[in-house]
Structures are given as C-alpha cells and as structure tokens.
Amino acid sequence: HKSSMQMAQSIFFWFPRLEPGGMLFLENIQENTRIRRHFLPQLAQDVHWCGDYSSQNGDAPKPCFPTIQPLLKSFHCELHICVLERNHVA
C-alpha cells in the first residue's frame, strides 16, 4: 500500500493526464489517514469551488489544488475506494 505522499504524487501526476471523461481509482483509502482527513476534504472544497481565476481580489478564495480543480468533475468514495472523475475539458 502507498504512503500518503506517494498517493498524492500519483494523483497530481496521473489525474491531469487522463483523457477527458476518464476516471482515476484510489484504493486503500481507509488505511491512509492523511489522505482521508486532509486531502479528500480539500478535494471536496475544490469540487464546489465557485471562484474566479481572473480575480485580482487578494481576499478571494482560491482552490486548494489549482492544477486539479479545473479538470475535476466529481469524486466518489465508498469504503476503501475513491474515484476521481475528470471533466470533458480538453
């Protein structure tokens, strides 16, 4: 099983490389406390982020993961597996 650092690196490397509409499956989430408690809540924020990348307002909220957020359509978790779904933006 992967450490939280290895899992995060895999997500940041592979997710942007998926074909539009593709899915990335993450296993052994229940064993990875840092991913469950820190990464997934931030990912949830990014799924629902409604900000403006062009905003010059320094106080405006920013996405947690700006390299993933524009490509993220959804993510779903059940027991020990999470699935990140890429949107159809090329």
MMTF fields as JSON, N, C-alpha, C and O atoms, coordinates in Angstrom:
{
  "mmtfVersion": "1.0.0",
  "mmtfProducer": "UNKNOWN",
  "numBonds": 359,
  "numAtoms": 360,
  "numGroups": 90,
  "numChains": 1,
  "numModels": 1,
  "chainsPerModel": [1],
  "groupsPerChain": [90],
  "chainIdList": ["A"],
  "bondAtomList": [4, 2, 8, 6, 12, 10, 16, 14, 20, 18, 24, 22, 28, 26, 32, 30, 36, 34, 40, 38, 44, 42, 48, 46, 52, 50, 56, 54, 60, 58, 64, 62, 68, 66, 72, 70, 76, 74, 80, 78, 84, 82, 88, 86, 92, 90, 96, 94, 100, 98, 104, 102, 108, 106, 112, 110, 116, 114, 120, 118, 124, 122, 128, 126, 132, 130, 136, 134, 140, 138, 144, 142, 148, 146, 152, 150, 156, 154, 160, 158, 164, 162, 168, 166, 172, 170, 176, 174, 180, 178, 184, 182, 188, 186, 192, 190, 196, 194, 200, 198, 204, 202, 208, 206, 212, 210, 216, 214, 220, 218, 224, 222, 228, 226, 232, 230, 236, 234, 240, 238, 244, 242, 248, 246, 252, 250, 256, 254, 260, 258, 264, 262, 268, 266, 272, 270, 276, 274, 280, 278, 284, 282, 288, 286, 292, 290, 296, 294, 300, 298, 304, 302, 308, 306, 312, 310, 316, 314, 320, 318, 324, 322, 328, 326, 332, 330, 336, 334, 340, 338, 344, 342, 348, 346, 352, 350, 356, 354],
  "bondOrderList": [1, 1, 1, 1, 1, 1, 1, 1, 1, 1, 1, 1, 1, 1, 1, 1, 1, 1, 1, 1, 1, 1, 1, 1, 1, 1, 1, 1, 1, 1, 1, 1, 1, 1, 1, 1, 1, 1, 1, 1, 1, 1, 1, 1, 1, 1, 1, 1, 1, 1, 1, 1, 1, 1, 1, 1, 1, 1, 1, 1, 1, 1, 1, 1, 1, 1, 1, 1, 1, 1, 1, 1, 1, 1, 1, 1, 1, 1, 1, 1, 1, 1, 1, 1, 1, 1, 1, 1, 1],
  "groupList": [{"groupName": "HIS", "atomNameList": ["N", "CA", "C", "O"], "elementList": ["N", "C", "C", "O"], "formalChargeList": [0, 0, 0, 0], "bondAtomList": [1, 0, 2, 1, 3, 2], "bondOrderList": [1, 1, 2], "singleLetterCode": "H", "chemCompType": "L-PEPTIDE LINKING"}, {"groupName": "LYS", "atomNameList": ["N", "CA", "C", "O"], "elementList": ["N", "C", "C", "O"], "formalChargeList": [0, 0, 0, 0], "bondAtomList": [1, 0, 2, 1, 3, 2], "bondOrderList": [1, 1, 2], "singleLetterCode": "K", "chemCompType": "L-PEPTIDE LINKING"}, {"groupName": "SER", "atomNameList": ["N", "CA", "C", "O"], "elementList": ["N", "C", "C", "O"], "formalChargeList": [0, 0, 0, 0], "bondAtomList": [1, 0, 2, 1, 3, 2], "bondOrderList": [1, 1, 2], "singleLetterCode": "S", "chemCompType": "L-PEPTIDE LINKING"}, {"groupName": "MET", "atomNameList": ["N", "CA", "C", "O"], "elementList": ["N", "C", "C", "O"], "formalChargeList": [0, 0, 0, 0], "bondAtomList": [1, 0, 2, 1, 3, 2], "bondOrderList": [1, 1, 2], "singleLetterCode": "M", "chemCompType": "L-PEPTIDE LINKING"}, {"groupName": "GLN", "atomNameList": ["N", "CA", "C", "O"], "elementList": ["N", "C", "C", "O"], "formalChargeList": [0, 0, 0, 0], "bondAtomList": [1, 0, 2, 1, 3, 2], "bondOrderList": [1, 1, 2], "singleLetterCode": "Q", "chemCompType": "L-PEPTIDE LINKING"}, {"groupName": "ALA", "atomNameList": ["N", "CA", "C", "O"], "elementList": ["N", "C", "C", "O"], "formalChargeList": [0, 0, 0, 0], "bondAtomList": [1, 0, 2, 1, 3, 2], "bondOrderList": [1, 1, 2], "singleLetterCode": "A", "chemCompType": "L-PEPTIDE LINKING"}, {"groupName": "ILE", "atomNameList": ["N", "CA", "C", "O"], "elementList": ["N", "C", "C", "O"], "formalChargeList": [0, 0, 0, 0], "bondAtomList": [1, 0, 2, 1, 3, 2], "bondOrderList": [1, 1, 2], "singleLetterCode": "I", "chemCompType": "L-PEPTIDE LINKING"}, {"groupName": "PHE", "atomNameList": ["N", "CA", "C", "O"], "elementList": ["N", "C", "C", "O"], "formalChargeList": [0, 0, 0, 0], "bondAtomList": [1, 0, 2, 1, 3, 2], "bondOrderList": [1, 1, 2], "singleLetterCode": "F", "chemCompType": "L-PEPTIDE LINKING"}, {"groupName": "TRP", "atomNameList": ["N", "CA", "C", "O"], "elementList": ["N", "C", "C", "O"], "formalChargeList": [0, 0, 0, 0], "bondAtomList": [1, 0, 2, 1, 3, 2], "bondOrderList": [1, 1, 2], "singleLetterCode": "W", "chemCompType": "L-PEPTIDE LINKING"}, {"groupName": "PRO", "atomNameList": ["N", "CA", "C", "O"], "elementList": ["N", "C", "C", "O"], "formalChargeList": [0, 0, 0, 0], "bondAtomList": [1, 0, 2, 1, 3, 2], "bondOrderList": [1, 1, 2], "singleLetterCode": "P", "chemCompType": "L-PEPTIDE LINKING"}, {"groupName": "ARG", "atomNameList": ["N", "CA", "C", "O"], "elementList": ["N", "C", "C", "O"], "formalChargeList": [0, 0, 0, 0], "bondAtomList": [1, 0, 2, 1, 3, 2], "bondOrderList": [1, 1, 2], "singleLetterCode": "R", "chemCompType": "L-PEPTIDE LINKING"}, {"groupName": "LEU", "atomNameList": ["N", "CA", "C", "O"], "elementList": ["N", "C", "C", "O"], "formalChargeList": [0, 0, 0, 0], "bondAtomList": [1, 0, 2, 1, 3, 2], "bondOrderList": [1, 1, 2], "singleLetterCode": "L", "chemCompType": "L-PEPTIDE LINKING"}, {"groupName": "GLU", "atomNameList": ["N", "CA", "C", "O"], "elementList": ["N", "C", "C", "O"], "formalChargeList": [0, 0, 0, 0], "bondAtomList": [1, 0, 2, 1, 3, 2], "bondOrderList": [1, 1, 2], "singleLetterCode": "E", "chemCompType": "L-PEPTIDE LINKING"}, {"groupName": "GLY", "atomNameList": ["N", "CA", "C", "O"], "elementList": ["N", "C", "C", "O"], "formalChargeList": [0, 0, 0, 0], "bondAtomList": [1, 0, 2, 1, 3, 2], "bondOrderList": [1, 1, 2], "singleLetterCode": "G", "chemCompType": "PEPTIDE LINKING"}, {"groupName": "ASN", "atomNameList": ["N", "CA", "C", "O"], "elementList": ["N", "C", "C", "O"], "formalChargeList": [0, 0, 0, 0], "bondAtomList": [1, 0, 2, 1, 3, 2], "bondOrderList": [1, 1, 2], "singleLetterCode": "N", "chemCompType": "L-PEPTIDE LINKING"}, {"groupName": "THR", "atomNameList": ["N", "CA", "C", "O"], "elementList": ["N", "C", "C", "O"], "formalChargeList": [0, 0, 0, 0], "bondAtomList": [1, 0, 2, 1, 3, 2], "bondOrderList": [1, 1, 2], "singleLetterCode": "T", "chemCompType": "L-PEPTIDE LINKING"}, {"groupName": "ASP", "atomNameList": ["N", "CA", "C", "O"], "elementList": ["N", "C", "C", "O"], "formalChargeList": [0, 0, 0, 0], "bondAtomList": [1, 0, 2, 1, 3, 2], "bondOrderList": [1, 1, 2], "singleLetterCode": "D", "chemCompType": "L-PEPTIDE LINKING"}, {"groupName": "VAL", "atomNameList": ["N", "CA", "C", "O"], "elementList": ["N", "C", "C", "O"], "formalChargeList": [0, 0, 0, 0], "bondAtomList": [1, 0, 2, 1, 3, 2], "bondOrderList": [1, 1, 2], "singleLetterCode": "V", "chemCompType": "L-PEPTIDE LINKING"}, {"groupName": "CYS", "atomNameList": ["N", "CA", "C", "O"], "elementList": ["N", "C", "C", "O"], "formalChargeList": [0, 0, 0, 0], "bondAtomList": [1, 0, 2, 1, 3, 2], "bondOrderList": [1, 1, 2], "singleLetterCode": "C", "chemCompType": "L-PEPTIDE LINKING"}, {"groupName": "TYR", "atomNameList": ["N", "CA", "C", "O"], "elementList": ["N", "C", "C", "O"], "formalChargeList": [0, 0, 0, 0], "bondAtomList": [1, 0, 2, 1, 3, 2], "bondOrderList": [1, 1, 2], "singleLetterCode": "Y", "chemCompType": "L-PEPTIDE LINKING"}],
  "groupTypeList": [0, 1, 2, 2, 3, 4, 3, 5, 4, 2, 6, 7, 7, 8, 7, 9, 10, 11, 12, 9, 13, 13, 3, 11, 7, 11, 12, 14, 6, 4, 12, 14, 15, 10, 6, 10, 10, 0, 7, 11, 9, 4, 11, 5, 4, 16, 17, 0, 8, 18, 13, 16, 19, 2, 2, 4, 14, 13, 16, 5, 9, 1, 9, 18, 7, 9, 15, 6, 4, 9, 11, 11, 1, 2, 7, 0, 18, 12, 11, 0, 6, 18, 17, 11, 12, 10, 14, 0, 17, 5],
  "groupIdList": [1, 2, 3, 4, 5, 6, 7, 8, 9, 10, 11, 12, 13, 14, 15, 16, 17, 18, 19, 20, 21, 22, 23, 24, 25, 26, 27, 28, 29, 30, 31, 32, 33, 34, 35, 36, 37, 38, 39, 40, 41, 42, 43, 44, 45, 46, 47, 48, 49, 50, 51, 52, 53, 54, 55, 56, 57, 58, 59, 60, 61, 62, 63, 64, 65, 66, 67, 68, 69, 70, 71, 72, 73, 74, 75, 76, 77, 78, 79, 80, 81, 82, 83, 84, 85, 86, 87, 88, 89, 90],
  "secStructList": [7, 7, 7, 2, 2, 2, 2, 2, 2, 2, 2, 2, 2, 2, 4, 4, 4, 1, 7, 6, 6, 7, 3, 3, 3, 3, 7, 7, 4, 4, 4, 7, 2, 2, 0, 0, 0, 0, 0, 2, 2, 2, 2, 2, 2, 2, 2, 6, 7, 7, 7, 7, 6, 6, 7, 7, 7, 6, 6, 1, 7, 7, 7, 1, 7, 6, 6, 6, 4, 4, 4, 3, 3, 3, 3, 3, 3, 3, 6, 6, 3, 3, 3, 3, 3, 3, 7, 1, 7, 7],
  "xCoordList": [0.834, 0.0, 0.878, 1.988, 0.371, 1.157, 1.059, 0.047, 2.13, 2.095, 1.24, 0.923, 0.87, 0.053, 0.806, 0.196, 2.117, 2.914, 2.907, 2.735, 3.093, 3.078, 1.711, 1.617, 0.653, -0.693, -0.963, -1.499, -0.604, -0.801, 0.001, -0.508, 1.233, 2.057, 1.429, 1.439, 0.886, 0.219, -0.988, -1.208, -1.768, -2.948, -2.542, -3.098, -1.571, -1.148, -0.479, -0.536, 0.156, 0.792, -0.23, -0.265, -1.067, -1.929, -3.234, -3.69, -3.849, -5.163, -5.154, -6.037, -4.217, -4.216, -3.949, -4.256, -3.387, -3.064, -4.196, -4.096, -5.262, -6.393, -7.069, -7.075, -7.63, -8.456, -9.685, -10.132, -10.24, -11.481, -12.544, -12.763, -13.195, -14.197, -13.612, -14.355, -12.284, -11.63, -11.807, -12.262, -11.441, -11.572, -10.276, -9.594, -9.95, -8.784, -9.282, -9.987, -8.916, -9.352, -8.249, -7.092, -8.616, -7.691, -8.129, -9.295, -7.2, -7.524, -6.887, -5.993, -7.357, -6.814, -6.915, -6.026, -7.994, -8.2, -8.355, -7.866, -9.023, -9.269, -7.963, -7.919, -6.909, -5.622, -4.769, -3.717, -5.21, -4.398, -5.045, -5.797, -4.745, -5.382, -5.154, -6.082, -3.963, -3.695, -4.517, -5.034, -4.634, -5.446, -6.904, -7.552, -7.433, -8.84, -9.12, -10.142, -8.232, -8.5, -8.083, -8.619, -7.147, -6.625, -6.879, -7.424, -6.491, -6.598, -8.048, -8.463, -8.821, -10.191, -11.09, -11.877, -11.019, -11.828, -11.464, -12.337, -10.182, -9.777, -10.271, -10.652, -10.26, -10.782, -12.272, -12.757, -12.998, -14.427, -14.643, -15.581, -13.793, -13.89, -13.7, -14.414, -12.732, -12.453, -13.588, -13.845, -14.275, -15.407, -16.481, -17.152, -16.647, -17.697, -17.186, -17.934, -15.935, -15.353, -16.027, -16.181, -16.424, -17.127, -16.391, -17.01, -15.102, -14.322, -14.037, -14.527, -13.233, -12.861, -11.34, -10.71, -10.747, -9.292, -8.723, -7.574, -9.514, -9.02, -9.18, -8.775, -9.757, -9.996, -8.685, -7.75, -8.631, -7.459, -7.603, -6.693, -8.755, -9.039, -8.203, -8.418, -7.256, -6.385, -7.107, -6.596, -8.306, -9.083, -10.003, -10.611, -10.105, -10.997, -10.481, -9.273, -11.382, -10.94, -10.285, -10.676, -9.306, -8.573, -8.838, -9.131, -8.738, -8.886, -7.717, -6.615, -7.953, -6.89, -5.847, -4.649, -6.31, -5.42, -5.652, -6.393, -5.034, -5.327, -4.94, -5.424, -4.084, -3.758, -4.789, -4.895, -5.543, -6.546, -7.949, -8.757, -8.247, -9.606, -10.26, -11.426, -9.565, -10.248, -10.642, -11.472, -10.054, -10.32, -11.264, -11.718, -11.562, -12.298, -13.808, -14.368, -14.46, -15.92, -16.539, -17.473, -16.02, -16.586, -15.612, -14.644, -15.898, -15.22, -16.19, -17.046, -16.04, -16.947, -16.113, -15.151, -16.476, -15.766, -16.762, -17.862, -16.369, -17.161, -16.188, -15.35, -16.312, -15.426, -13.969, -13.524, -13.224, -11.787, -11.381, -10.19, -12.345, -12.036, -12.637, -13.777, -11.854, -12.356, -12.123, -11.134, -13.042, -12.945, -13.008, -13.962, -11.977, -11.961, -12.346, -11.753, -13.339, -13.815, -13.359, -13.58, -12.724, -12.233, -13.368, -14.145, -13.458, -14.49, -14.102, -13.106, -14.886, -14.644, -13.857, -13.818, -13.236, -12.398, -11.113, -10.445, -10.776, -9.572, -8.312, -7.21],
  "yCoordList": [-1.179, 0.0, 1.24, 1.231, 2.296, 3.512, 4.419, 4.442, 5.162, 6.19, 7.348, 7.416, 8.251, 9.4, 10.268, 10.81, 10.402, 11.203, 10.55, 11.232, 9.24, 8.535, 8.629, 8.799, 8.517, 8.589, 9.992, 10.131, 11.012, 12.392, 12.65, 13.271, 12.185, 12.364, 11.664, 12.194, 10.478, 9.749, 10.52, 10.593, 11.093, 11.855, 13.073, 13.316, 13.84, 15.047, 14.734, 15.547, 13.567, 13.185, 12.647, 13.096, 11.683, 10.968, 11.684, 11.62, 12.364, 12.944, 13.929, 13.831, 14.863, 15.777, 15.07, 15.616, 13.879, 13.141, 12.238, 11.651, 12.12, 11.303, 11.923, 13.142, 11.072, 11.547, 12.251, 11.881, 13.251, 13.862, 12.792, 11.921, 12.862, 11.875, 10.653, 9.766, 10.597, 9.452, 9.438, 10.411, 8.321, 8.15, 7.615, 6.788, 8.108, 7.646, 6.971, 7.586, 5.715, 4.937, 4.92, 4.63, 5.229, 5.203, 4.102, 4.035, 3.248, 2.134, 2.343, 3.174, 1.584, 1.572, 2.927, 3.313, 3.634, 4.946, 4.824, 5.68, 3.781, 3.638, 3.501, 3.839, 3.014, 2.838, 4.1, 4.162, 5.092, 6.28, 7.494, 8.237, 7.68, 8.719, 10.123, 10.931, 10.43, 11.789, 12.101, 13.208, 11.13, 11.346, 11.549, 12.463, 10.726, 10.844, 12.135, 12.775, 12.531, 13.694, 15.024, 16.063, 15.017, 16.285, 16.46, 17.481, 15.481, 15.632, 15.6, 16.487, 14.594, 14.466, 15.642, 16.079, 16.182, 17.377, 18.578, 19.355, 18.725, 19.82, 19.576, 20.511, 18.32, 17.971, 18.29, 18.777, 18.015, 18.344, 19.848, 20.277, 20.643, 22.097, 22.492, 23.352, 21.859, 22.205, 21.807, 22.512, 20.696, 20.293, 21.371, 21.62, 22.011, 23.009, 24.45, 25.386, 24.64, 25.975, 26.764, 26.269, 27.985, 28.832, 30.143, 31.156, 30.131, 31.356, 31.738, 31.125, 32.764, 33.302, 33.353, 34.079, 32.59, 32.571, 33.925, 34.231, 34.739, 36.029, 37.138, 38.273, 36.834, 37.856, 38.429, 37.692, 39.738, 40.422, 40.656, 41.178, 40.268, 40.441, 39.45, 38.241, 39.954, 39.106, 38.337, 37.331, 38.804, 38.137, 37.05, 36.301, 36.965, 35.968, 34.56, 34.325, 33.627, 32.257, 31.638, 31.912, 30.819, 30.133, 28.637, 28.14, 27.921, 26.469, 25.871, 26.42, 24.764, 24.093, 23.493, 23.537, 22.935, 22.267, 22.843, 22.255, 23.985, 24.67, 23.901, 24.229, 22.89, 22.106, 21.013, 20.517, 20.635, 19.585, 20.169, 19.659, 21.216, 21.761, 22.046, 21.697, 22.664, 22.957, 21.704, 21.78, 20.567, 19.32, 18.387, 17.389, 18.699, 17.793, 17.945, 19.006, 16.874, 16.889, 16.426, 17.05, 15.334, 14.804, 13.815, 13.38, 13.478, 12.333, 11.638, 12.268, 10.335, 9.495, 8.526, 7.948, 8.347, 7.407, 6.438, 6.824, 5.207, 4.169, 3.188, 2.596, 3.026, 2.147, 2.517, 3.569, 1.697, 1.932, 2.396, 2.427, 2.759, 3.175, 4.55, 4.828, 5.407, 6.689, 6.738, 6.211, 7.372, 7.541, 9.033, 9.712, 9.537, 10.93, 10.925, 10.203, 11.73, 11.786, 13.089, 14.175, 12.965, 14.128, 14.673, 13.906, 15.988, 16.581, 16.438, 15.792, 17.038, 16.866, 18.027, 18.165, 18.853, 19.933, 19.325, 18.549, 19.681, 19.107, 19.763, 19.407],
  "zCoordList": [0.0, 0.0, 0.0, 0.532, -0.597, -0.774, 0.439, 1.139, 0.675, 1.714, 1.202, 0.015, 2.1, 1.684, 0.673, -0.249, 0.835, -0.109, -1.496, -2.506, -1.538, -2.824, -3.489, -4.705, -2.692, -3.243, -3.792, -4.892, -3.049, -3.513, -4.792, -5.725, -4.839, -6.037, -7.236, -8.346, -7.009, -8.097, -8.613, -9.822, -7.707, -8.111, -8.93, -10.0, -8.431, -9.141, -10.47, -11.393, -10.586, -11.838, -12.838, -13.984, -12.417, -13.352, -13.674, -14.815, -12.713, -12.973, -14.149, -15.001, -14.243, -15.395, -16.727, -17.786, -16.684, -17.908, -18.392, -19.469, -17.619, -18.039, -19.257, -19.43, -20.086, -21.196, -20.613, -19.527, -21.296, -20.829, -20.583, -21.425, -19.438, -19.04, -18.345, -17.926, -18.217, -17.59, -16.073, -15.473, -15.478, -14.029, -13.446, -14.051, -12.249, -11.508, -10.236, -9.436, -10.053, -8.889, -7.834, -8.139, -6.603, -5.475, -4.527, -4.138, -4.16, -3.267, -1.904, -1.74, -0.938, 0.423, 1.12, 1.879, 0.856, 1.472, 2.985, 3.722, 3.456, 4.889, 5.677, 6.86, 5.037, 5.713, 5.668, 6.305, 4.931, 4.706, 5.378, 4.748, 6.653, 7.459, 6.911, 6.906, 6.458, 5.95, 4.708, 4.557, 3.829, 2.63, 3.029, 2.52, 3.922, 4.341, 5.075, 4.829, 5.972, 6.833, 6.24, 6.625, 5.319, 4.799, 3.301, 2.881, 2.501, 1.049, 0.562, -0.183, 0.972, 0.475, 0.861, 0.022, 2.092, 2.384, 1.502, 1.115, 1.188, 0.304, -1.119, -1.822, -1.532, -2.849, -2.922, -3.943, -1.839, -1.786, -1.926, -2.598, -1.305, -1.451, -2.91, -3.425, -3.575, -4.965, -5.902, -6.877, -5.633, -6.466, -6.424, -7.426, -5.27, -5.082, -5.182, -4.9, -5.577, -5.668, -6.786, -7.903, -6.477, -7.448, -7.67, -7.997, -7.498, -7.618, -9.057, -10.005, -9.179, -10.482, -10.545, -9.775, -11.455, -11.577, -11.972, -11.653, -12.661, -13.132, -12.094, -12.344, -10.948, -9.925, -9.402, -9.088, -9.316, -8.771, -7.275, -6.631, -6.724, -5.31, -4.501, -4.589, -3.717, -2.923, -1.835, -1.344, -1.444, -0.402, -0.954, -0.19, -2.275, -2.875, -2.582, -2.617, -2.294, -2.027, -3.255, -4.389, -3.014, -4.074, -3.959, -2.872, -5.07, -4.974, -4.197, -4.207, -3.537, -2.782, -3.715, -3.433, -4.823, -5.773, -7.167, -7.955, -7.491, -8.747, -10.006, -11.089, -9.897, -11.086, -11.345, -12.467, -10.326, -10.46, -10.59, -11.367, -9.851, -9.759, -11.112, -11.291, -12.077, -13.343, -14.138, -15.044, -13.801, -14.526, -13.781, -14.341, -12.526, -11.65, -11.815, -11.539, -12.267, -12.373, -11.062, -10.557, -10.51, -9.271, -8.647, -9.271, -7.406, -6.81, -5.88, -5.26, -5.797, -5.027, -4.208, -4.713, -2.949, -2.084, -1.46, -1.066, -1.379, -0.735, -0.103, -0.783, 1.211, 1.975, 1.725, 2.183, 1.023, 0.88, -0.516, -0.826, -1.366, -2.734, -3.005, -2.63, -3.661, -4.159, -5.67, -6.178, -6.364, -7.814, -8.109, -7.729, -8.793, -9.243, -10.71, -11.511, -11.063, -12.436, -13.088, -12.553, -14.243, -14.964, -15.835, -16.403, -15.934, -16.774, -18.251, -18.576, -19.131, -20.567, -21.18, -22.402, -20.354, -20.86, -21.401, -20.718, -22.625, -23.255, -22.728, -23.145]
}
